[in-house]
Amino acid sequence: MNESKEVRHDRENPYAAKLIARKRLNKFGSNKSVFRLTFDIGELEYICGDTLAVYPKNEGSEVDPILNILQLPKDSRIEIRNNSYLIRDALIEKFCITHLTKRFLDAFARKLTDQDRSVFAEIFRGEKENQYSLLELLTRFLAVKINSDELCRLLKKMPPRLYSIASSKNAQGRYLDLIVGAVSYKNFLGNMRQGVASTYLTSRMQIGDFADVYVASSAFRLPSNVSTDIIMVGPGTGLAPFMGFLHEREYLKNFVRDVGHNWLFFGDQHRKFDFLEEDELTRLQRVGVLNILDLAFSRDQEYKIYVQDRMLEKGEELWQWLCNGAYFYVCGDAGRMAIDVKNMLKNIAIRIGGLEEEEANNWLDNLKKTGRYQEDVY
Ligand SMILES: Cc1cc2nc3c(=O)[nH]c(=O)nc-3n(C[C@H](O)[C@H](O)[C@H](O)COP(=O)(O)OP(=O)(O)OC[C@H]3O[C@@H](n4cnc5c(N)ncnc54)[C@H](O)[C@@H]3O)c2cc1C
């Protein structure tokens, strides 16, 4: 009798995926650090458009001073769900130490002297409360003592981060790609901070290391009718799911004669440094999978050119594709880009399609309702 039982990997039971390759996609001289990472995901299943949830690890160099300040011995242990962990390992893997919750800060404030409490109240007035890391807070209020059990009870659990899957399971089997940009920024104290997961993936993980992951299903999907044309707008790391879409379409071409046409708008800062996946996109053009590639490099000229400007330049053709039933996809920055792209599409419907403003709004709503306008933005 076959006793093997399929194991489900999810948030509670992630899969240990081995990092087998990592390649920097920007060239030397770029302002950005974007990498393609390839993981061996064994038998994990996914569909193009899904995301991979990754549990990152905090830096040991951020955890060690915390243990020193709190005078917690490195060999002390804590219990989490009936498992025993060294406190150092727990702080590296299990808890979020870079963003503190209100619950943590309230409990922390109760430990302060009256004088320190008013300093604390001043610091955390307004929006800043989420920006102090645990180390920054402890360094500011050195006298506060918290034992390991209390610390772990108050800290938020390490949340997984989502990354658009940049490959096709059909085309690449067990080797899954991500395209990840390293996040770094100055916080309000003026300290340089680095995104936990993005720097874990792009620099701290070594080839051969394992990351805890699971597939998070998404509604971002290729059309079920393979002969439908698709238009993809994916600047920066927004390119990721479209590499998966293109490889899936290339795979389908082996079996289906009339796979739909594929049109990609990609953009970034400089063509010389930031044309991510240039070689692969060029190959996909050459073999007839990527039918149209429009590029917008914002800083290569005096005035800024973005993907939405390229959309307008190609407005007639874009409108024709949409009238013929093409699906429209946007991935990447939710802040400005996705809004500008949506406004440009409406603009094209008015200027080129001849719709009134209200008709254009209804047209866009209808595209969304019928799954022909899909966003994967963050
Ligand atoms: C559906 C989805 C798909 C995604 N796909 C991708 C992808 O394909 N590739 C990719 O690279 N990313 C992708 N992301 C983003 C990714 O999940 C992470 O959010 C990103 O990598 C940052 O995580 P981190 O752990 O490095 O940063 P964290 O340690 O979580 O820090 C990020 C936090 O830092 C703060 N912060 C960041 N920048 C600044 C700033 N300039 N000023 C002040 N505060 C700031 C904010 O509070 C922000 O929440 C996706 C997100 C979603 C939701």
The ligand as an ORCA input file, in Angstrom:
! r2SCAN-3c Opt
* xyz 0 1
  C       1.591     41.125     -4.366
  C       2.998     41.650     -4.164
  C       3.982     41.311     -5.068
  C       5.278     41.794     -4.906
  N       6.232     41.455     -5.816
  C       7.488     41.937     -5.689
  C       8.487     41.600     -6.647
  O       8.256     40.856     -7.606
  N       9.722     42.121     -6.474
  C      10.033     42.947     -5.415
  O      11.185     43.381     -5.311
  N       9.096     43.277     -4.488
  C       7.843     42.768     -4.589
  N       6.906     43.075     -3.635
  C       7.315     43.881     -2.468
  C       7.865     42.940     -1.364
  O       6.823     42.107     -0.879
  C       8.415     43.680     -0.155
  O       7.457     44.572      0.311
  C       9.713     44.438     -0.435
  O      10.720     43.566     -0.887
  C      10.193     45.126      0.850
  O      10.290     44.164      1.840
  P      11.497     44.201      2.886
  O      11.266     43.113      3.881
  O      12.792     44.239      2.187
  O      11.278     45.591      3.568
  P      10.767     45.850      5.063
  O      11.814     45.479      6.032
  O       9.417     45.224      5.214
  O      10.657     47.386      5.009
  C       9.704     47.963      4.131
  C       9.059     49.021      4.958
  O      10.015     50.019      5.160
  C       9.439     51.262      5.091
  N      10.030     51.973      3.976
  C      10.408     51.479      2.798
  N      10.915     52.431      2.022
  C      10.848     53.558      2.747
  C      11.216     54.894      2.508
  N      11.774     55.268      1.351
  N      11.007     55.802      3.483
  C      10.457     55.437      4.648
  N      10.085     54.190      4.929
  C      10.278     53.276      3.988
  C       7.984     51.081      4.921
  O       7.387     51.095      6.190
  C       7.891     49.715      4.321
  O       6.701     49.092      4.703
  C       5.596     42.616     -3.799
  C       4.592     42.936     -2.883
  C       3.329     42.464     -3.060
  C       2.274     42.848     -2.043
*
